[in-house]
């Protein structure tokens, strides 16, 4: 059973010949999705142009997926709209990924006199937390984009609701699949998956030989809740053996978190940015997601695919992504986090149950092919309507 909404029936008309994808400041999830989408659209005969920040193509391989790639000047650069206007001159449809990208695309189409003539699809991948004046500006930006887009596609139901509150005339759920690297053959059964973690080759590198490994990936900032995780780690020091928490990622809180780790002698290692994060995940006894908000986080998807028990905050799109295949806790709840992780580490049977549920849940997620087909059906619908 797929969690992807049933696409509308094919409309009479034509598939767009040239689709422009606008990516402003791609996150890992957004970049991976655009790359996957590009590859699928090109395979179906579309010409795809990806307009993205410098360096994004090297990170995500848009050109390797068959797209023409144009570097997007830095946000606020007056050249950004001019570059995009040239690219959109013969576009049949523009698809922006993110609210800022949507505003840039909208402005470009208006300046070129094509607003309302070329369908604009905007995918909302994330929810931005802002306060004070920034929150007001963000709301105005979201409102303008929501009201002007032909269709808003949102990766979670709460983002669909948010787009509708901002005035979207057509907001739809469109969960995305984030493709991962080729995986090694998984162990035969949940028990084998749990037992194999202790001997995984990656554990020695992070210092988790002879002790459990808890693994997390995320930017070291306030949104990802690592302050709460360090509070919980104090309780783990009393377990025997004490587990090691390894965190892959960089961010503005790095120095602050490291000071706490050193002063409080916490069993935590900050690994920095790691290209092999998913390989490290495969050796973990428990994966941890502690964020204030997430859409369809890559860590959660990979943990369930890999058979790694997951503890995650019940925020954003996480509950609808994982269902009953993870232990969900309130954001910021130190006691719940410490208890859930400690309980799982002490109970291999409980971990086995989560592994089995995770594999079942992952099998229900939409495939890359289904995701591309769903987006293309939206394109067909909009370009066909534009003919009349």
C-alpha positions in Angstrom: 0.0 0.0 0.0 1.5 3.4 -1.0 1.2 6.5 1.1 1.3 8.6 -2.1 -2.1 10.2 -3.0 -3.8 8.8 -6.0 -2.9 11.0 -9.0 -5.7 12.6 -11.1 -6.6 10.8 -14.3 -4.5 11.9 -17.3 -5.8 15.1 -18.8 -6.3 15.6 -22.5 -3.6 17.9 -23.8 0.2 17.7 -23.8 3.0 17.0 -21.4 5.3 20.0 -20.8 8.3 20.0 -23.1 10.5 22.2 -20.9 10.3 22.2 -17.1 12.5 24.6 -15.0 13.3 23.5 -11.5 14.3 26.4 -9.2 16.2 25.5 -6.0 17.3 28.2 -3.7 19.7 27.0 -1.0 19.2 23.3 -1.4 19.1 21.2 1.8 20.2 17.6 1.6 16.6 16.3 1.3 15.6 18.9 -1.3 18.7 18.5 -3.4 18.3 14.7 -3.4 14.6 15.0 -4.4 15.2 17.4 -7.2 18.0 15.1 -8.5 15.6 12.1 -8.4 12.8 14.1 -10.0 15.0 15.4 -12.7 16.3 11.9 -13.7 12.7 10.6 -13.9 11.4 13.5 -15.9 14.3 13.4 -18.4 13.7 9.6 -18.8 10.1 10.5 -19.8 11.3 12.8 -22.5 11.2 16.2 -20.8 13.8 18.9 -21.1 14.8 19.9 -17.6 16.7 23.0 -16.5 17.8 23.2 -12.9 18.6 26.6 -11.6 20.4 26.2 -8.3 23.1 27.8 -6.1 26.8 27.4 -7.1 28.1 24.1 -5.8 24.7 22.4 -5.7 25.3 20.4 -8.9 28.6 19.1 -7.5 26.8 18.0 -4.4 23.7 16.4 -6.0 24.6 15.6 -9.6 21.8 17.4 -11.5 23.8 17.4 -14.7 24.5 13.7 -14.3 20.7 13.2 -14.1 20.3 14.8 -17.6 19.5 18.4 -16.7 20.9 21.6 -18.1 22.2 23.4 -15.0 22.5 27.1 -14.5 24.1 28.6 -11.3 21.8 30.8 -9.4 23.4 34.0 -8.0 23.3 34.4 -4.2 20.0 35.4 -2.6 19.4 39.2 -2.9 21.7 39.5 -5.9 19.7 41.5 -8.5 21.2 39.2 -11.2 19.2 36.3 -9.8 15.9 37.3 -11.4 17.7 38.2 -14.7 19.4 34.8 -14.9 16.1 33.0 -14.1 14.2 35.1 -16.6 16.4 34.0 -19.4 16.0 30.4 -18.4 12.2 30.6 -18.1 11.8 32.3 -21.5 10.6 29.1 -23.2 9.5 27.2 -20.1 6.2 25.3 -20.2 6.1 25.0 -16.4 8.2 26.3 -13.5 8.6 24.2 -10.4 10.1 25.9 -7.4 11.4 24.0 -4.3 10.9 26.0 -1.2 9.1 29.3 -0.4 12.1 31.5 -1.2 12.5 29.8 -4.5 8.8 30.2 -5.1 9.0 33.9 -4.5 12.0 34.3 -6.8 10.2 32.3 -9.5 7.0 34.3 -9.0 8.9 37.6 -9.3 10.7 36.4 -12.4 7.5 35.4 -14.2 5.9 38.7 -13.3 8.8 40.8 -14.7 8.8 38.8 -17.9 5.0 39.2 -18.3 4.4 35.4 -18.1 2.8 35.3 -14.6 -0.5 33.5 -15.0 0.5 32.2 -18.4 3.1 29.6 -17.2 2.0 27.2 -14.4 4.0 27.6 -11.2 4.3 24.6 -8.9 5.9 25.2 -5.5 6.9 22.3 -3.2 7.1 23.1 0.5 9.7 20.9 1.9 10.3 22.5 5.3 8.8 24.7 8.0 10.9 27.6 9.0 10.8 28.8 12.6 11.2 32.5 12.9 10.3 35.1 15.6 9.4 38.8 15.8 9.9 40.8 12.6 11.3 37.8 10.8 8.2 35.7 11.6 6.0 38.5 10.1 8.1 38.7 7.0 8.1 35.0 6.6 4.3 34.9 6.9 3.9 37.5 4.2 6.3 35.6 1.9 4.4 32.4 2.4 1.1 34.1 1.8 2.2 35.6 -1.5 3.7 32.4 -2.7 0.7 30.3 -1.6 -1.9 32.6 -3.2 0.1 32.9 -6.5 1.1 29.3 -7.1 -1.0 27.2 -9.5 -0.5 24.3 -7.1 1.3 24.0 -3.8 2.7 20.5 -3.2 3.6 19.8 0.5 5.6 16.9 1.8 3.5 16.6 5.1 -0.1 17.2 6.0 0.8 20.0 8.4 2.5 21.8 5.6 -0.6 21.3 3.4 -2.7 22.9 6.2 -0.2 25.7 6.5 -0.4 26.5 2.8 -4.2 26.5 2.9 -4.1 28.9 5.9 -1.9 31.2 3.8 -4.5 31.2 1.0 -3.4 28.5 -1.4 -6.1 27.8 -3.9 -4.8 24.3 -4.5 -2.6 22.6 -1.9 -1.9 18.8 -2.1 0.0 16.3 -0.2 3.0 15.0 -2.2 5.4 13.1 0.0 8.8 12.7 -1.5 11.1 9.7 -1.5 14.8 10.4 -0.8 17.0 7.8 -2.6 19.9 6.5 -0.7 23.1 4.8 -1.8 23.3 1.2 -2.8 22.9 -0.9 0.3 24.7 -4.0 1.4 22.5 -7.0 1.7 20.5 -6.8 4.9 20.6 -9.5 7.6 18.1 -12.3 7.3 15.6 -11.3 9.9 15.2 -8.7 12.8 17.2 -10.7 15.3 20.2 -11.0 12.9 19.9 -7.2 12.2 20.1 -6.4 15.9 22.9 -8.9 16.7 25.0 -7.8 13.6 25.4 -4.2 14.9 27.9 -5.1 17.6 30.5 -6.3 15.0 29.9 -3.6 12.3 33.1 -2.3 10.8 32.2 1.4 11.4 32.0 1.1 15.2 35.7 1.0 15.9 36.2 4.3 14.1 33.9 6.2 16.4 35.1 4.5 19.5 32.1 2.2 20.2 33.8 -1.1 20.6 32.4 -3.1 23.4 29.7 -0.5 24.1 26.3 0.4 22.5 26.2 3.1 19.8 23.5 5.7 19.5 23.8 7.7 16.3 22.3 10.9 15.1 22.8 13.2 12.0 21.8 16.8 12.0 22.9 20.4 11.9 24.3 21.6 15.3 21.7 24.3 15.9 18.8 25.0 18.2 16.3 23.4 15.8 17.8 20.0 16.1 17.5 19.8 19.9 21.0 18.6 20.8 21.0 20.5 24.1 18.2 18.2 25.2 20.1 15.2 23.9 23.1 16.1 26.1 20.9 16.5 29.1 19.6 12.9 28.4 23.2 11.7 27.9 23.9 12.4 31.6 21.5 9.6 32.5 23.2 7.2 30.1 26.6 7.5 31.9 25.1 5.2 34.6 24.3 2.4 32.2 26.7 -0.5 32.1 28.3 -0.4 29.6 27.6 3.3 29.0 26.5 3.9 25.4 28.3 6.3 23.1 26.3 8.9 21.3 27.9 9.9 17.9 26.6 12.9 16.1 27.5 13.7 12.5 27.0 17.3 11.5 28.3 20.8 11.8 26.6 24.1 12.9 26.8 27.2 15.0 26.3 25.3 18.3 29.4 23.2 17.8 31.7 25.0 20.3 28.9 25.3 23.0 28.0 21.6 22.8 31.6 20.5 22.9 32.2 22.6 26.0 29.3 20.8 27.7 30.6 17.4 26.6 34.1 18.2 28.1 33.0 19.8 31.3 30.3 17.2 32.1 32.3 14.3 30.8 29.4 13.2 28.6 29.7 10.0 26.5 29.2 12.0 23.3 31.4 12.5 20.2 30.8 15.2 17.7 32.0 13.8 14.4 31.6 16.9 12.2 30.4 16.7 8.6 30.6 13.1 7.4 30.1 11.9 3.8 29.9 8.3 5.2 27.1 9.2 7.7 24.8 6.4 6.4 27.5 3.8 6.7 28.0 4.9 10.3 24.2 4.6 10.8 24.3 1.0 9.7 26.5 0.1 12.7 24.3 1.8 15.3 22.2 0.1 17.9 19.7 3.0 18.0 19.2 6.0 15.7 18.1 9.3 17.3 16.2 12.2 15.8 15.6 15.0 18.3 14.4 17.9 16.1 11.8 20.6 16.8 10.3 19.9 13.3 11.0 17.6 10.4 9.2 16.8 7.1 10.3 13.4 5.8 13.8 13.2 7.4 16.5 11.2 5.6 17.8 9.8 8.9 14.4 8.3 9.7 14.0 6.8 6.2 17.4 5.3 6.2 17.1 3.9 9.7 13.9 2.0 8.9 15.4 0.8 5.6 18.6 -0.4 7.3 16.9 -2.1 10.2 18.1 0.3 12.9 15.7 1.0 15.7 14.6 4.7 15.8 13.8 7.1 18.6 12.3 10.3 17.2 10.4 13.4 18.2 6.7 13.3 17.3 6.8 16.5 15.2 5.9 17.6 11.7 5.7 14.7 9.2 7.6 12.2 11.4 4.5 10.4 12.8 2.9 9.9 9.4 6.2 8.8 7.9 7.1 6.1 10.5 3.7 5.1 11.9 4.3 2.6 14.7 7.7 1.7 13.5 9.6 4.0 15.8 9.5 5.1 19.4 8.1 8.6 19.3 8.7 11.1 22.1 7.7 14.8 22.7 10.2 17.4 21.6 12.3 18.7 24.4 11.4 16.0 26.9 14.6 14.9 28.5 13.1 12.1 30.6 11.2 10.6 27.7 14.3 10.7 25.5 16.6 9.1 28.1 14.1 6.5 29.1 13.3 5.5 25.5 16.9 5.1 24.4 17.9 3.4 27.6 15.0 1.0 27.5 15.7 0.0 23.9 19.4 -0.6 24.6 18.4 -2.9 27.5 15.9 -4.9 25.5 17.0 -6.6 22.3 13.5 -8.1 21.8 12.0 -4.6 21.7 14.6 -3.5 19.2 13.8 -6.6 17.0 10.1 -5.6 17.0 11.0 -2.1 15.8 13.3 -3.5 13.1 10.5 -5.7 11.7 7.9 -2.9 11.8 10.4 -0.6 10.2 10.9 -2.9 7.2 7.1 -3.3 6.9 6.6 0.5 7.0 9.4 1.2 4.5 7.8 -1.1 2.0 4.7 1.1 2.1 6.5 4.3 1.1 6.2 5.5 -2.5 8.9 4.5 -4.8 11.0 7.0 -6.8 9.0 6.0 -9.9 5.7 6.6 -8.2 6.8 10.0 -6.9 7.9 11.1 -10.4 4.7 9.8 -12.0 2.6 11.8 -9.4 4.5 15.0 -10.1 4.2 14.5 -13.8 0.5 14.0 -13.6 0.3 17.4 -11.9 2.4 18.9 -14.7 0.1 17.4 -17.3 -3.0 18.7 -15.6 -1.7 22.2 -15.4 -0.3 22.5 -18.9 -3.4 20.9 -20.4 -5.6 23.5 -18.5 -3.4 26.3 -19.9 -4.4 25.2 -23.4 -8.0 26.1 -22.8 
